[in-house]
Amino acid sequence: VNDALRLKPVADRLSQLLGRPVRMTGDALGPGVQLAVDKLRAGDMILLENLRFHAAEEANEPAFAEALAAGADLYVNDAFGAAHRAHASTEGITHHLPSVAGLLMEREVDALSRLLKKPARPFHAVIGGAKISGKLEVLEVLLARCQAVLVGGGMANTFLAAKGHELGTSLVEEDQLDNAERIMGEARRKRVRLMLPADAVIAPQIHRRARTKIVALNEIPKDQMVVDIGPATLRLFTEHLAKAKTIFWNGPMGVFEMPQSADGTNGMARFLAKRTSAGVVTIVGGGDSVAAVDQLGLVERMTHVSTGGGASLEFIEGRTLPGVAALLPAGATVTFAQEDT
């Protein structure tokens, strides 16, 4: 048990938001928990302790799931961010109780389903983050649906290296160069515009006091690394995105945790907020890009900001999410592995 992961602060915050007491148990299961639940009156609320303090939660042990369900009348899953995990509290418990989706879960599935099935076109995607290796499948799905895919962040380095650019000490996944070439070739065959950075912000290292400089791609010294897209790239990207009616954004454009390399990410977030006001559908998915939008106070100015990092990407990839599948009627699925015609 890690005391730093106890949920007492969550109970306190929930109580503040609801304006009523939220009781906290010392564990997720056991006689003391059952006694506390039995004493609840109509309108009372109780929060169980962190389920992951029990190994049986992530192992999805049937006995643990059954114990969680004991004494309950209904199970509501509103945790889309954990829907890609087959845990006792997301999948196992549904075998013991009538189970339904919460309002957030419903919004997430609806927004991402519409994004894949019937997006307003032109549909463009902005993909960033550090590595291409974790986003190959989502890139392939987007190439089947989008008219343009704009790549920034550290993962753009691997594409640029595959095109022959010298990028100093920048992060480049050498073992993914062939995949980068394959993705670029696939984009050409499908006549999807795959856009890469035209300039960069560089620094000697990733550090809050690092001195940065804006350079063209052919001017990156051997002892410097790319930490953000440059202003010319941001301008190029936003000019192209201005034509889109649907925009999906996943992953920051640079090391946005440092103020001197946050302009690309912050500029993209502000641009999407403006386009939302103009009627464009904007969907932001992925932990870091969501964090950037939240940091700027722009969450409410997007069409939809997904609470699921890995879950949203796996949904877009067409994978079955155990936490969602468990709520569906037998035999029903929610997948979009092929482009609609």
Buried (B, 14 or more C-beta within 10 A) or exposed (E): EEEEEBBEEEBEEBBEEEEEEBBBBEBBBEEEBBEBBEEEEEEEEBBBBBBBBBEBBBEBBEEBBBBBBEEEEEBBBBBBBBBBBBBBBBBBBBEBBEBBBBEBBBBBBEBBBBBBEEBEEBBBBBBBBBBBEEBBBBBBBBBBBBBBBBBBBBBBBBBBBBEEBEBBBBBBBEEBBEBBBBBBEBBEEBEBBBBBBBBBBBBBEEEEEBEBBBBEBEEBEEEBBBBBBBBBBBEBBBEBBEEBBBBBBBBBBBBBBBEBBBBBBBBBBBBBBBBBEEEBBBBBBBBBBBBBBEBBEBBEBBBBBBBBBBBBBBBBBBBBBBBBBBBBEEEEEBBBEEEEE
